[in-house]
Amino acid sequence: MSKDEMIRRVAIGLRLLQQSFDAFDEAAATALRLNRTDLRALDLLLYGGGPLSAGELSAALKLSPAATTTVIDRLERAGLAGRAQDPHNRRRILVAPTDAARTVEQDLYVPVGVAGAQALAGYTVDQLATILDFLHVARQVQDDQAIRVSTTRDHPDRA
């Protein structure tokens, strides 16, 4: 098989992988009775390494402060996030996942990680290094293309 054909097959595989990620996210959002933006926010809270300020969450989600407040309100009503005053700054509110969110993490996301680790165990260290490099390159390509598309959308004369 030619290199061009292999590249085409990898590109198709990536599109199918993205569709499977989307299907999983949709199933998780439906199971939790959340929308996809709320699910993204929950993901950030679970993997953020600590509470996030509303401003940090807003920046990460690329939402306005008002829209972020709405997301936080929905997560709070669902029992998946809570607000607390920052002990170092009275004017700053922190948002953190609740114990219920940690249960969701254990029930929905940990099995994905376990299955993924089991699948990757069959690769050599060198193969894993190549996969890791590919993932880094693929993410950079996607980030660059997201910027290109938003710049084109915001400035149609640059298309």
Sequence and secondary structure as in RCSB ss.txt:
>XXXX:A:sequence
MSKDEMIRRVAIGLRLLQQSFDAFDEAAATALRLNRTDLRALDLLLYGGGPLSAGELSAALKLSPAATTTVIDRL
ERAGLAGRAQDPHNRRRILVAPTDAARTVEQDLYVPVGVAGAQALAGYTVDQLATILDFLHVARQVQDDQAIRVS
TTRDHPDRA
>XXXX:A:secstr
  HHHHHHHHHHHHHHHHHHHHHHHHHHHHHHT  HHHHHHHHHHHHSSS EEHHHHHHHHT  HHHHHHHHHHH
HHTTSEEEEEETTEEEEEEEEE HHHHHHIIIIIHHHHHHHHHHHTTS HHHHHHHHHHHHHHHHHHHHHHHHHH
HHHH GGG 
